[in-house]
Amino acid sequence: MSVSVNGVTKMYGKQKALDDVSFDIHNGEIIGFLGPNGAGKSTMMKIITGYLPPSSGQVEVCGISVDENSLELRRKVGYLPEHNPLYLDMYVKEYLRMVAGMYNISQPSKCVEEMIELTGLTPEQHKKIGSLSKGYRQRVGLAQALIPDPEVLILDEPTTGLDPNQIVDVRNLIKEIGREKTVMLSTHIMQEVEAICERVIIINKGHIVADQKASALSSLQQGDEVLVTVEFNKPVQPKLLLDLVNVKKVVSLSETSLLITADRTVDVRPAIFTKAVEKGLILLTMIREEKALEDVFHELTR
């Protein structure tokens, strides 16, 4: 088990930021940690990294309690906070060598070179951090988080403020890192979660409201019915498909298009295709509508 969170509560004065939160993250998982602003995401991440103590409850990272051995914990965890704190007047290699020295890395120069290559900083390694684009500054932040070779990597909004090309680059880098390490990723970008994460944990008002495989989360919220949109090469009447098993309703969208409401328990698409063949129709499109992760997020947190 890489991360074990058991009954964690965090109070800021009288305000309860986390309320009896529990979850486990297994070795090698890439977890999407989602929630609206103020839900408790950053607080939970800071507790896992040892930056904040919980008011109550237990957190272990790689078998180490966050309350007992802070220095050993920091060697196991790499952390990229939402607001990436960097020394803008330092050069990239100079800064990374300083970080390597803080961790007492035995071969700091070799380690820094490896991190520069891994994070794609080679073209910018001799520049001052302050002269870098936001995308390259995020890479510097990732490099410093990876220097101690952590088993667990915590990333809080790693692609905020990046342009589309930079976002793709950082996503690919995170997926590459995730092949060898456990990654916990906080983001507001649903497409990012769908592209990177295997599992999704959603937190709202300090409570865990969902913890599922990313592929299964949407289907859990779909309900008993499914919508299928079809388009044929000729005009069709709704009654053509009403006699199909599990079809509940058929509505015309145009002369050639229909919207079908069917029972989710059986996939109605093969029967639609067979009916089209029987009637000599060509099926131009057939789209089964599913809720996106963004829709599920809204339902669980609004």
Backbone as CSV, one residue per row, in Angstrom:
resi,resn,N_x,N_y,N_z,CA_x,CA_y,CA_z,C_x,C_y,C_z
1,MET,0.842,-1.191,0.000,0.000,0.000,0.000,0.877,1.241,0.000
2,SER,0.693,2.133,-0.986,1.501,3.347,-1.038,0.993,4.410,-0.071
3,VAL,-0.328,4.636,-0.068,-0.913,5.655,0.794,-2.137,5.061,1.486
4,SER,-2.208,5.254,2.808,-3.364,4.797,3.576,-3.870,5.961,4.416
5,VAL,-5.105,6.401,4.150,-5.732,7.498,4.883,-6.910,6.915,5.645
6,ASN,-6.900,7.080,6.966,-7.919,6.432,7.804,-8.526,7.427,8.784
7,GLY,-9.777,7.829,8.521,-10.527,8.665,9.446,-9.933,10.037,9.691
8,VAL,-9.418,10.668,8.642,-8.732,11.954,8.812,-9.738,13.105,8.877
9,THR,-9.605,13.914,9.910,-10.368,15.159,10.065,-9.374,16.294,10.243
10,LYS,-9.666,17.438,9.604,-8.803,18.608,9.741,-9.659,19.826,10.041
11,MET,-9.336,20.493,11.153,-10.057,21.685,11.563,-9.170,22.912,11.389
12,TYR,-9.756,23.982,10.837,-9.130,25.294,10.844,-9.983,26.167,11.757
13,GLY,-9.599,26.253,13.027,-10.463,26.921,13.987,-11.746,26.131,14.154
14,LYS,-12.874,26.755,13.844,-14.165,26.078,13.928,-14.601,25.471,12.601
15,GLN,-13.829,25.750,11.547,-14.195,25.247,10.217,-13.595,23.868,9.996
16,LYS,-14.426,22.938,9.551,-13.991,21.563,9.300,-13.682,21.405,7.807
17,ALA,-12.387,21.336,7.471,-11.978,21.206,6.072,-12.080,19.763,5.588
18,LEU,-11.784,18.807,6.460,-11.905,17.383,6.146,-12.679,16.709,7.267
19,ASP,-13.577,15.803,6.903,-14.454,15.185,7.893,-14.424,13.662,7.751
20,ASP,-13.586,13.019,8.575,-13.530,11.554,8.643,-13.263,10.940,7.261
21,VAL,-12.210,11.386,6.607,-11.870,10.940,5.252,-11.006,9.680,5.308
22,SER,-11.369,8.679,4.513,-10.597,7.431,4.441,-10.496,6.969,2.989
23,PHE,-9.317,6.547,2.578,-9.111,5.880,1.290,-7.711,5.293,1.263
24,ASP,-7.494,4.345,0.351,-6.176,3.735,0.154,-5.764,3.907,-1.301
25,ILE,-4.466,4.087,-1.521,-3.919,4.139,-2.878,-2.852,3.050,-2.978
26,HIS,-3.006,2.168,-3.957,-2.105,1.030,-4.102,-0.891,1.394,-4.955
27,ASN,0.127,0.590,-4.853,1.361,0.827,-5.591,1.098,0.896,-7.095
28,GLY,1.647,1.915,-7.744,1.568,2.022,-9.195,0.285,2.610,-9.735
29,GLU,-0.640,3.035,-8.877,-1.882,3.643,-9.354,-1.675,5.113,-9.698
30,ILE,-2.427,5.595,-10.695,-2.521,7.021,-10.982,-3.932,7.440,-10.616
31,ILE,-4.046,8.244,-9.557,-5.341,8.607,-8.979,-5.679,10.054,-9.338
32,GLY,-6.890,10.258,-9.828,-7.402,11.605,-10.004,-8.148,12.020,-8.747
33,PHE,-7.707,13.100,-8.105,-8.319,13.574,-6.860,-9.070,14.859,-7.188
34,LEU,-10.401,14.761,-7.255,-11.225,15.851,-7.776,-12.120,16.447,-6.698
35,GLY,-12.506,17.689,-6.948,-13.448,18.351,-6.055,-13.518,19.822,-6.394
36,PRO,-14.632,20.483,-6.060,-14.746,21.925,-6.305,-13.790,22.699,-5.401
37,ASN,-13.635,23.991,-5.670,-12.801,24.832,-4.819,-13.310,24.792,-3.376
38,GLY,-12.381,24.640,-2.447,-12.754,24.598,-1.043,-13.229,23.247,-0.560
39,ALA,-13.118,22.209,-1.395,-13.619,20.888,-1.004,-12.694,20.175,-0.034
40,GLY,-11.414,20.568,0.003,-10.455,19.916,0.900,-9.340,19.196,0.180
41,LYS,-9.233,19.360,-1.150,-8.214,18.636,-1.918,-6.796,18.999,-1.474
42,SER,-6.483,20.301,-1.510,-5.121,20.727,-1.179,-4.779,20.405,0.271
43,THR,-5.755,20.542,1.159,-5.523,20.198,2.564,-5.152,18.729,2.710
44,MET,-5.885,17.851,2.001,-5.592,16.426,2.087,-4.207,16.121,1.543
45,MET,-3.842,16.768,0.446,-2.525,16.533,-0.142,-1.405,17.004,0.777
46,LYS,-1.611,18.143,1.421,-0.584,18.659,2.339,-0.429,17.754,3.556
47,ILE,-1.509,17.135,3.990,-1.422,16.195,5.105,-0.642,14.951,4.690
48,ILE,-0.915,14.449,3.483,-0.208,13.264,3.003,1.292,13.521,2.879
49,THR,1.654,14.721,2.457,3.074,15.044,2.285,3.753,15.436,3.591
50,GLY,2.998,15.565,4.674,3.581,15.921,5.952,3.701,17.407,6.193
51,TYR,3.165,18.241,5.286,3.227,19.695,5.464,2.216,20.189,6.499
52,LEU,1.117,19.456,6.651,0.104,19.803,7.648,-0.193,18.578,8.509
53,PRO,-0.388,18.745,9.808,-0.811,17.611,10.635,-2.331,17.483,10.614
54,PRO,-2.857,16.276,10.644,-4.315,16.134,10.754,-4.773,16.459,12.170
55,SER,-5.995,16.925,12.313,-6.551,17.142,13.650,-6.836,15.820,14.333
56,SER,-7.243,14.832,13.527,-7.428,13.470,14.032,-7.338,12.509,12.855
57,GLY,-7.151,11.229,13.158,-7.023,10.237,12.107,-5.563,9.873,11.849
58,GLN,-5.367,8.880,10.979,-4.042,8.355,10.684,-3.763,8.388,9.182
59,VAL,-2.526,8.763,8.818,-2.077,8.721,7.427,-0.731,8.026,7.386
60,GLU,-0.607,7.029,6.525,0.666,6.350,6.315,1.033,6.404,4.842
61,VAL,2.303,6.648,4.570,2.837,6.634,3.210,3.956,5.617,3.166
62,CYS,3.789,4.578,2.354,4.775,3.487,2.264,5.079,2.912,3.653
63,GLY,4.036,2.816,4.470,4.179,2.239,5.798,4.707,3.179,6.856
64,ILE,4.968,4.440,6.502,5.506,5.424,7.447,4.389,6.378,7.855
65,SER,4.178,6.534,9.153,3.164,7.458,9.642,3.646,8.893,9.459
66,VAL,2.750,9.767,9.003,3.130,11.165,8.803,3.413,11.852,10.141
67,ASP,2.966,11.267,11.248,3.178,11.866,12.569,4.532,11.507,13.167
68,GLU,5.161,10.442,12.673,6.293,9.879,13.399,7.658,10.207,12.792
69,ASN,7.776,10.166,11.475,9.107,10.291,10.878,9.044,11.204,9.667
70,SER,9.075,12.503,9.912,8.877,13.480,8.849,9.973,13.426,7.794
71,LEU,11.242,13.303,8.221,12.349,13.294,7.253,12.296,12.064,6.354
72,GLU,12.044,10.910,6.945,11.950,9.690,6.137,10.755,9.757,5.189
73,LEU,9.656,10.345,5.668,8.473,10.507,4.815,8.793,11.352,3.595
74,ARG,9.539,12.440,3.778,9.840,13.357,2.673,10.713,12.718,1.616
75,ARG,11.440,11.656,1.977,12.223,10.929,0.974,11.337,10.012,0.133
76,LYS,10.170,9.695,0.664,9.256,8.795,-0.037,8.260,9.542,-0.929
77,VAL,8.089,10.864,-0.663,7.037,11.628,-1.338,7.633,12.785,-2.126
78,GLY,7.235,12.911,-3.384,7.540,14.088,-4.181,6.283,14.929,-4.290
79,TYR,6.433,16.252,-4.158,5.253,17.115,-4.079,5.430,18.328,-4.979
80,LEU,4.457,18.520,-5.880,4.387,19.731,-6.703,3.121,20.473,-6.305
81,PRO,3.245,21.554,-5.493,2.053,22.292,-5.062,1.439,23.094,-6.189
82,GLU,0.215,23.558,-5.965,-0.504,24.310,-7.002,0.272,25.555,-7.416
83,HIS,0.773,26.305,-6.438,1.585,27.487,-6.726,3.045,27.079,-6.561
84,ASN,3.663,26.754,-7.681,4.994,26.161,-7.715,6.039,27.141,-7.165
85,PRO,6.584,26.907,-5.969,7.541,27.865,-5.381,8.949,27.619,-5.919
86,LEU,9.459,28.539,-6.711,10.782,28.404,-7.313,11.605,29.659,-7.035
87,TYR,12.915,29.499,-7.037,13.821,30.638,-6.904,14.091,31.177,-8.312
88,LEU,13.397,32.252,-8.662,13.419,32.735,-10.040,14.782,33.271,-10.473
89,ASP,15.626,33.688,-9.522,16.938,34.231,-9.871,18.012,33.151,-10.013
90,MET,17.643,31.912,-9.748,18.605,30.816,-9.878,18.499,30.181,-11.259
91,TYR,19.605,29.620,-11.723,19.600,28.870,-12.973,19.000,27.483,-12.715
92,VAL,18.485,26.880,-13.782,17.796,25.594,-13.633,18.694,24.551,-12.976
93,LYS,19.898,24.360,-13.534,20.792,23.343,-12.984,21.242,23.710,-11.569
94,GLU,21.454,24.996,-11.328,21.867,25.451,-10.006,20.792,25.123,-8.972
95,TYR,19.541,25.392,-9.322,18.438,25.130,-8.404,18.287,23.637,-8.123
96,LEU,18.343,22.821,-9.170,18.177,21.382,-8.991,19.332,20.771,-8.204
97,ARG,20.549,21.299,-8.393,21.679,20.824,-7.589,21.501,21.185,-6.121
98,MET,20.919,22.359,-5.856,20.641,22.743,-4.478,19.646,21.774,-3.841
99,VAL,18.596,21.424,-4.605,17.601,20.473,-4.092,18.248,19.116,-3.832
100,ALA,19.097,18.668,-4.771,19.793,17.387,-4.589,20.657,17.418,-3.337
101,GLY,21.294,18.547,-3.050,22.100,18.682,-1.843,21.260,18.599,-0.587
102,MET,20.051,19.167,-0.639,19.157,19.110,0.519,18.765,17.680,0.852
103,TYR,18.683,16.834,-0.165,18.327,15.434,0.043,19.552,14.536,0.231
104,ASN,20.760,15.140,0.250,22.003,14.370,0.400,22.135,13.273,-0.655
105,ILE,21.799,13.603,-1.889,21.944,12.652,-2.990,23.424,12.351,-3.191
106,SER,23.773,11.070,-3.318,25.185,10.679,-3.363,25.905,11.163,-4.616
107,GLN,25.225,11.176,-5.751,25.813,11.676,-6.993,24.900,12.767,-7.551
108,PRO,24.968,13.969,-6.971,24.010,15.019,-7.323,24.041,15.429,-8.793
109,SER,25.227,15.540,-9.377,25.330,15.968,-10.781,24.660,14.959,-11.704
110,LYS,24.909,13.688,-11.464,24.303,12.635,-12.279,22.787,12.646,-12.110
111,CYS,22.336,12.801,-10.877,20.892,12.826,-10.593,20.228,13.995,-11.313
112,VAL,20.847,15.176,-11.249,20.281,16.364,-11.884,20.209,16.174,-13.395
113,GLU,21.245,15.616,-13.984,21.241,15.377,-15.434,20.106,14.431,-15.826
114,GLU,19.890,13.406,-15.020,18.817,12.443,-15.308,17.446,13.110,-15.221
115,MET,17.248,13.968,-14.209,15.959,14.638,-14.053,15.722,15.653,-15.180
116,ILE,16.785,16.323,-15.603,16.665,17.277,-16.707,16.256,16.562,-17.988
117,GLU,16.848,15.414,-18.223,16.495,14.647,-19.431,15.077,14.094,-19.328
118,LEU,14.717,13.564,-18.159,13.396,12.965,-17.971,12.283,13.982,-18.168
119,THR,12.476,15.196,-17.661,11.421,16.211,-17.702,11.519,17.126,-18.920
120,GLY,12.425,16.839,-19.832,12.519,17.614,-21.068,13.046,19.019,-20.880
121,LEU,13.936,19.209,-19.905,14.488,20.537,-19.617,15.821,20.799,-20.306
122,THR,16.302,19.864,-21.096,17.635,19.989,-21.687,17.845,21.312,-22.431
123,PRO,16.891,21.778,-23.269,17.137,23.032,-23.989,17.188,24.258,-23.086
124,GLU,16.630,24.158,-21.879,16.517,25.315,-20.990,17.402,25.212,-19.744
125,GLN,18.236,24.211,-19.671,18.935,23.919,-18.417,19.918,25.001,-17.986
126,HIS,20.377,25.835,-18.913,21.356,26.870,-18.567,20.707,28.246,-18.403
127,LYS,19.380,28.285,-18.376,18.680,29.556,-18.237,18.270,29.797,-16.790
128,LYS,18.011,31.058,-16.476,17.432,31.384,-15.179,15.965,30.961,-15.162
129,ILE,15.512,30.487,-14.025,14.130,30.010,-13.910,13.147,31.131,-14.223
130,GLY,13.485,32.356,-13.823,12.595,33.485,-14.062,12.363,33.792,-15.520
131,SER,13.247,33.336,-16.401,13.098,33.591,-17.840,12.330,32.485,-18.554
132,LEU,11.943,31.427,-17.823,11.268,30.287,-18.445,9.774,30.546,-18.599
133,SER,9.162,29.869,-19.567,7.712,29.903,-19.714,7.078,29.129,-18.561
134,LYS,5.744,29.310,-18.404,5.033,28.602,-17.325,5.181,27.088,-17.481
135,GLY,5.152,26.604,-18.717,5.282,25.168,-18.952,6.614,24.621,-18.478
136,TYR,7.696,25.345,-18.765,9.014,24.885,-18.337,9.203,25.051,-16.836
137,ARG,8.572,26.054,-16.244,8.654,26.172,-14.786,7.978,24.977,-14.117
138,GLN,6.859,24.516,-14.704,6.206,23.320,-14.167,7.114,22.108,-14.295
139,ARG,7.868,22.050,-15.378,8.829,20.946,-15.546,9.926,21.006,-14.489
140,VAL,10.374,22.231,-14.172,11.374,22.381,-13.108,10.793,21.890,-11.782
141,GLY,9.521,22.242,-11.524,8.861,21.775,-10.311,8.761,20.261,-10.260
142,LEU,8.439,19.644,-11.384,8.386,18.182,-11.446,9.762,17.580,-11.216
143,ALA,10.785,18.194,-11.812,12.149,17.690,-11.656,12.577,17.711,-10.191
144,GLN,12.285,18.826,-9.489,12.678,18.902,-8.076,11.898,17.898,-7.237
145,ALA,10.636,17.638,-7.609,9.842,16.654,-6.864,10.358,15.236,-7.077
146,LEU,11.008,14.999,-8.221,11.475,13.654,-8.561,12.908,13.377,-8.113
147,ILE,13.639,14.402,-7.717,15.051,14.238,-7.372,15.300,13.182,-6.298
148,PRO,14.505,13.120,-5.226,14.782,12.083,-4.222,14.312,10.684,-4.644
149,ASP,13.859,10.539,-5.896,13.331,9.269,-6.413,12.198,8.763,-5.518
150,PRO,11.138,9.570,-5.348,10.062,9.199,-4.423,9.232,8.040,-4.951
151,GLU,8.626,7.329,-4.031,7.720,6.246,-4.412,6.328,6.788,-4.719
152,VAL,5.996,7.937,-4.108,4.681,8.545,-4.285,4.878,9.977,-4.772
153,LEU,4.124,10.359,-5.808,4.219,11.704,-6.370,2.862,12.388,-6.228
154,ILE,2.835,13.542,-5.548,1.616,14.306,-5.319,1.662,15.554,-6.188
155,LEU,0.683,15.703,-7.089,0.668,16.818,-8.035,-0.629,17.601,-7.871
156,ASP,-0.517,18.860,-7.466,-1.687,19.705,-7.228,-1.825,20.697,-8.381
157,GLU,-2.810,20.473,-9.237,-3.073,21.327,-10.402,-1.810,21.536,-11.256
158,PRO,-1.189,20.462,-11.755,0.107,20.606,-12.446,0.037,21.291,-13.800
159,THR,-1.147,21.405,-14.411,-1.225,22.014,-15.749,-1.959,23.350,-15.754
160,THR,-2.219,23.921,-14.561,-2.902,25.214,-14.498,-2.083,26.290,-15.208
161,GLY,-2.730,27.038,-16.107,-2.070,28.147,-16.783,-1.234,27.772,-17.982
162,LEU,-1.210,26.491,-18.349,-0.413,26.062,-19.495,-1.225,26.162,-20.777
163,ASP,-0.521,26.342,-21.908,-1.219,26.355,-23.182,-1.486,24.911,-23.618
164,PRO,-2.332,24.683,-24.639,-2.703,23.305,-25.010,-1.522,22.394,-25.317
165,ASN,-0.492,22.920,-25.983,0.675,22.093,-26.282,1.425,21.716,-25.014
166,GLN,1.576,22.668,-24.105,2.262,22.392,-22.847,1.486,21.389,-22.007
167,ILE,0.145,21.498,-22.029,-0.688,20.562,-21.277,-0.463,19.136,-21.761
168,VAL,-0.433,18.951,-23.075,-0.210,17.614,-23.636,1.153,17.082,-23.218
169,ASP,2.181,17.943,-23.266,3.532,17.525,-22.887,3.591,17.084,-21.432
170,VAL,2.985,17.883,-20.535,3.027,17.547,-19.111,2.202,16.292,-18.832
171,ARG,1.062,16.138,-19.506,0.261,14.916,-19.339,1.068,13.683,-19.728
172,ASN,1.739,13.747,-20.865,2.536,12.607,-21.309,3.653,12.301,-20.322
173,LEU,4.236,13.358,-19.768,5.293,13.165,-18.777,4.746,12.482,-17.526
174,ILE,3.565,12.898,-17.075,2.963,12.287,-15.884,2.659,10.807,-16.138
175,LYS,2.134,10.491,-17.328,1.859,9.089,-17.656,3.138,8.266,-17.669
176,GLU,4.222,8.848,-18.179,5.504,8.151,-18.200,5.992,7.895,-16.779
177,ILE,5.897,8.912,-15.931,6.316,8.767,-14.536,5.460,7.728,-13.819
178,GLY,4.163,7.697,-14.162,3.224,6.796,-13.509,3.471,5.331,-13.784
179,ARG,4.328,5.028,-14.737,4.658,3.614,-14.985,5.480,3.011,-13.850
180,GLU,6.182,3.862,-13.097,7.069,3.370,-12.053,6.681,3.859,-10.658
181,LYS,5.823,4.901,-10.568,5.520,5.493,-9.281,4.009,5.597,-9.075
182,THR,3.616,5.734,-7.819,2.229,6.025,-7.489,2.023,7.528,-7.628
183,VAL,0.974,7.929,-8.357,0.740,9.347,-8.625,-0.659,9.728,-8.135
184,MET,-0.734,10.818,-7.372,-2.008,11.399,-6.953,-2.100,12.776,-7.585
185,LEU,-3.090,12.953,-8.455,-3.195,14.147,-9.281,-4.479,14.903,-8.974
186,SER,-4.344,16.156,-8.559,-5.506,17.020,-8.358,-5.645,17.949,-9.557
187,THR,-6.857,18.062,-10.086,-7.076,18.922,-11.247,-8.550,19.270,-11.355
188,HIS,-8.856,20.355,-12.066,-10.231,20.706,-12.401,-10.563,20.324,-13.833
189,ILE,-9.593,19.808,-14.570,-9.770,19.516,-15.989,-10.182,18.053,-16.145
190,MET,-11.456,17.824,-16.480,-11.972,16.458,-16.557,-11.288,15.645,-17.660
191,GLN,-10.972,16.309,-18.778,-10.308,15.592,-19.864,-8.947,15.065,-19.424
192,GLU,-8.327,15.796,-18.524,-7.026,15.380,-18.004,-7.164,14.088,-17.213
193,VAL,-8.192,14.018,-16.393,-8.434,12.819,-15.597,-8.713,11.631,-16.507
194,GLU,-9.572,11.839,-17.513,-9.914,10.748,-18.427,-8.705,10.285,-19.223
195,ALA,-7.765,11.212,-19.510,-6.598,10.868,-20.313,-5.509,10.181,-19.497
196,ILE,-5.434,10.471,-18.193,-4.294,10.022,-17.397,-4.666,8.985,-16.346
197,CYS,-5.784,9.180,-15.653,-6.033,8.479,-14.386,-6.771,7.155,-14.570
198,GLU,-6.393,6.193,-13.746,-7.045,4.888,-13.739,-8.227,4.873,-12.763
199,ARG,-8.134,5.709,-11.740,-9.141,5.717,-10.670,-9.412,7.160,-10.274
200,VAL,-10.638,7.417,-9.821,-11.042,8.776,-9.474,-11.611,8.788,-8.058
201,ILE,-11.106,9.727,-7.248,-11.670,9.995,-5.931,-12.221,11.413,-5.971
202,ILE,-13.519,11.576,-5.647,-14.144,12.902,-5.650,-14.478,13.285,-4.216
203,ILE,-14.042,14.475,-3.824,-14.294,14.983,-2.486,-15.159,16.231,-2.585
204,ASN,-16.110,16.362,-1.669,-16.996,17.524,-1.661,-17.313,17.896,-0.216
205,LYS,-17.034,19.148,0.129,-17.285,19.656,1.490,-16.652,18.773,2.552
206,GLY,-15.433,18.307,2.244,-14.675,17.537,3.220,-15.017,16.072,3.298
207,HIS,-15.956,15.589,2.455,-16.367,14.185,2.451,-16.019,13.539,1.110
208,ILE,-15.641,12.258,1.140,-15.470,11.499,-0.095,-16.848,11.099,-0.608
209,VAL,-17.188,11.535,-1.831,-18.502,11.218,-2.389,-18.430,10.175,-3.503
210,ALA,-17.229,9.863,-3.971,-17.068,8.815,-4.992,-15.638,8.323,-4.961
211,ASP,-15.463,7.026,-5.176,-14.137,6.411,-5.272,-14.287,5.190,-6.168
212,GLN,-13.988,5.384,-7.468,-14.232,4.330,-8.452,-13.159,4.349,-9.538
213,LYS,-13.072,3.240,-10.252,-12.295,3.245,-11.487,-12.868,4.311,-12.411
214,ALA,-12.005,5.016,-13.119,-12.468,6.095,-13.991,-13.470,5.585,-15.016
215,SER,-13.237,4.386,-15.541,-14.127,3.829,-16.565,-15.483,3.440,-16.002
216,ALA,-15.549,3.154,-14.703,-16.797,2.692,-14.092,-17.612,3.821,-13.493
217,LEU,-16.982,4.957,-13.217,-17.667,6.029,-12.501,-18.864,6.560,-13.276
218,SER,-18.684,6.778,-14.578,-19.780,7.312,-15.384,-20.961,6.358,-15.424
219,SER,-20.693,5.084,-15.614,-21.784,4.117,-15.760,-22.576,3.969,-14.461
220,LEU,-21.960,4.237,-13.305,-22.685,4.147,-12.042,-23.764,5.215,-11.917
221,GLN,-23.584,6.330,-12.659,-24.509,7.454,-12.560,-25.477,7.534,-13.745
222,GLN,-25.516,6.527,-14.582,-26.270,6.637,-15.823,-27.770,6.431,-15.666
223,GLY,-28.208,5.691,-14.655,-29.628,5.404,-14.525,-30.019,4.155,-15.292
224,ASP,-31.326,3.941,-15.460,-31.830,2.702,-16.054,-32.009,2.792,-17.566
225,GLU,-31.930,4.002,-18.125,-32.197,4.168,-19.552,-30.974,4.677,-20.296
226,VAL,-30.960,4.404,-21.593,-29.891,4.877,-22.461,-30.517,5.525,-23.695
227,LEU,-29.883,6.538,-24.220,-30.339,7.221,-25.429,-29.439,6.841,-26.595
228,VAL,-30.060,6.509,-27.716,-29.317,6.169,-28.933,-29.856,7.017,-30.080
229,THR,-28.974,7.741,-30.736,-29.345,8.553,-31.897,-28.920,7.815,-33.158
230,VAL,-29.871,7.664,-34.106,-29.570,6.965,-35.357,-29.953,7.844,-36.548
231,GLU,-29.235,7.670,-37.642,-29.545,8.379,-38.881,-29.486,7.386,-40.034
232,PHE,-30.541,7.396,-40.863,-30.626,6.494,-42.001,-30.476,7.281,-43.309
233,ASN,-30.348,6.534,-44.403,-30.183,7.184,-45.714,-31.521,7.579,-46.341
234,LYS,-32.634,7.150,-45.714,-33.971,7.455,-46.235,-34.864,7.900,-45.078
235,PRO,-35.955,8.599,-45.384,-36.907,8.959,-44.326,-37.463,7.716,-43.635
236,VAL,-37.623,7.787,-42.302,-38.156,6.672,-41.508,-39.176,7.207,-40.510
237,GLN,-40.100,6.337,-40.117,-41.097,6.666,-39.111,-40.703,6.052,-37.763
238,PRO,-40.997,6.726,-36.642,-40.636,6.199,-35.320,-41.171,4.794,-35.058
239,LYS,-42.370,4.472,-35.606,-42.959,3.164,-35.330,-42.120,2.010,-35.856
240,LEU,-41.188,2.303,-36.786,-40.330,1.260,-37.335,-39.535,0.553,-36.240
241,LEU,-39.117,1.302,-35.205,-38.251,0.735,-34.170,-38.939,0.528,-32.831
242,LEU,-40.226,0.922,-32.749,-40.923,0.813,-31.469,-41.152,-0.626,-31.025
243,ASP,-41.178,-1.564,-31.978,-41.460,-2.949,-31.620,-40.211,-3.714,-31.177
244,LEU,-39.046,-3.042,-31.190,-37.822,-3.720,-30.759,-37.851,-3.945,-29.251
245,VAL,-37.300,-5.063,-28.819,-37.250,-5.388,-27.393,-36.452,-4.328,-26.641
246,ASN,-36.979,-3.909,-25.497,-36.347,-2.938,-24.590,-36.429,-1.487,-25.059
247,VAL,-37.019,-1.231,-26.242,-37.200,0.156,-26.686,-38.434,0.730,-26.002
248,LYS,-38.264,1.877,-25.341,-39.362,2.497,-24.605,-39.996,3.667,-25.353
249,LYS,-39.191,4.369,-26.156,-39.699,5.568,-26.807,-38.844,5.867,-28.024
250,VAL,-39.471,6.356,-29.106,-38.753,6.762,-30.311,-39.296,8.118,-30.755
251,VAL,-38.422,9.079,-30.954,-38.812,10.433,-31.339,-38.068,10.820,-32.611
252,SER,-38.775,11.459,-33.553,-38.139,11.932,-34.784,-37.353,13.209,-34.516
253,LEU,-36.096,13.222,-34.939,-35.275,14.425,-34.899,-35.293,15.142,-36.235
254,SER,-35.462,14.358,-37.288,-35.604,14.869,-38.656,-36.231,13.756,-39.479
255,GLU,-36.357,13.949,-40.767,-36.963,12.906,-41.604,-36.162,11.607,-41.561
256,THR,-34.856,11.731,-41.397,-34.002,10.539,-41.458,-33.377,10.164,-40.110
257,SER,-33.606,10.972,-39.063,-32.943,10.729,-37.774,-33.962,10.462,-36.678
258,LEU,-33.617,9.554,-35.774,-34.476,9.194,-34.651,-33.679,9.200,-33.355
259,LEU,-34.373,9.540,-32.270,-33.796,9.439,-30.934,-34.533,8.338,-30.191
260,ILE,-33.796,7.310,-29.774,-34.385,6.118,-29.179,-34.050,6.073,-27.695
261,THR,-35.070,5.886,-26.864,-34.876,5.661,-25.429,-35.090,4.178,-25.171
262,ALA,-34.071,3.519,-24.577,-34.141,2.069,-24.393,-33.684,1.693,-22.998
263,ASP,-34.061,0.480,-22.606,-33.613,-0.069,-21.334,-32.104,-0.333,-21.408
264,ARG,-31.376,0.057,-20.350,-29.926,-0.083,-20.355,-29.465,-1.528,-20.204
265,THR,-30.322,-2.396,-19.711,-29.885,-3.752,-19.384,-29.444,-4.550,-20.604
266,VAL,-29.975,-4.221,-21.791,-29.603,-4.922,-23.027,-29.207,-3.889,-24.073
267,ASP,-28.094,-4.126,-24.747,-27.640,-3.214,-25.804,-28.583,-3.329,-27.002
268,VAL,-29.278,-2.233,-27.325,-30.288,-2.250,-28.376,-29.682,-2.075,-29.771
269,ARG,-28.421,-1.728,-29.861,-27.830,-1.392,-31.154,-27.804,-2.548,-32.167
270,PRO,-27.497,-3.780,-31.755,-27.550,-4.872,-32.738,-28.945,-5.052,-33.346
271,ALA,-29.997,-4.887,-32.523,-31.368,-5.030,-33.036,-31.695,-3.910,-34.022
272,ILE,-31.208,-2.709,-33.767,-31.425,-1.592,-34.697,-30.752,-1.882,-36.027
273,PHE,-29.538,-2.383,-35.971,-28.802,-2.696,-37.201,-29.531,-3.781,-38.001
274,THR,-29.986,-4.830,-37.293,-30.701,-5.921,-37.974,-31.985,-5.409,-38.629
275,LYS,-32.719,-4.541,-37.945,-33.963,-3.978,-38.494,-33.671,-3.154,-39.749
276,ALA,-32.587,-2.407,-39.726,-32.213,-1.601,-40.895,-31.940,-2.498,-42.102
277,VAL,-31.235,-3.590,-41.871,-30.935,-4.524,-42.968,-32.224,-5.127,-43.514
278,GLU,-33.144,-5.513,-42.625,-34.408,-6.106,-43.053,-35.210,-5.154,-43.929
279,LYS,-35.170,-3.860,-43.626,-35.966,-2.864,-44.343,-35.208,-2.225,-45.505
280,GLY,-33.997,-2.707,-45.768,-33.239,-2.174,-46.892,-32.724,-0.761,-46.659
281,LEU,-32.510,-0.399,-45.399,-32.008,0.933,-45.044,-30.503,0.889,-44.773
282,ILE,-29.849,1.988,-45.083,-28.429,2.114,-44.764,-28.302,2.959,-43.500
283,LEU,-27.630,2.413,-42.507,-27.442,3.114,-41.238,-26.211,4.006,-41.352
284,LEU,-26.441,5.322,-41.393,-25.331,6.262,-41.573,-24.596,6.538,-40.265
285,THR,-25.334,6.737,-39.182,-24.704,6.943,-37.869,-25.547,6.278,-36.792
286,MET,-24.881,5.867,-35.708,-25.572,5.342,-34.535,-24.702,5.684,-33.325
287,ILE,-25.225,6.562,-32.469,-24.437,7.079,-31.345,-25.163,6.782,-30.054
288,ARG,-24.509,6.074,-29.164,-25.040,5.806,-27.817,-24.520,6.891,-26.891
289,GLU,-25.419,7.644,-26.302,-25.024,8.776,-25.474,-24.719,8.312,-24.053
290,GLU,-23.570,8.726,-23.553,-23.167,8.424,-22.188,-22.832,9.734,-21.479
291,LYS,-23.020,9.744,-20.176,-22.627,10.920,-19.404,-21.107,11.020,-19.365
292,ALA,-20.615,12.211,-19.554,-19.195,12.454,-19.419,-18.841,12.542,-17.940
293,LEU,-17.546,12.385,-17.649,-17.086,12.496,-16.271,-17.445,13.861,-15.683
294,GLU,-17.430,14.884,-16.528,-17.784,16.224,-16.065,-19.220,16.274,-15.567
295,ASP,-20.150,15.580,-16.264,-21.548,15.537,-15.829,-21.675,14.833,-14.472
296,VAL,-20.935,13.730,-14.316,-20.977,12.994,-13.064,-20.431,13.859,-11.925
297,PHE,-19.357,14.587,-12.204,-18.757,15.475,-11.210,-19.775,16.508,-10.731
298,HIS,-20.498,17.115,-11.685,-21.492,18.120,-11.325,-22.597,17.524,-10.461
299,GLU,-23.054,16.322,-10.808,-24.130,15.688,-10.041,-23.720,15.396,-8.606
300,LEU,-22.450,14.991,-8.426,-21.995,14.588,-7.105,-21.606,15.759,-6.210
301,THR,-21.318,16.907,-6.810,-20.768,18.016,-6.006,-21.640,19.261,-5.985
302,ARG,-22.709,19.312,-6.776,-23.518,20.533,-6.781,-24.431,20.555,-5.563
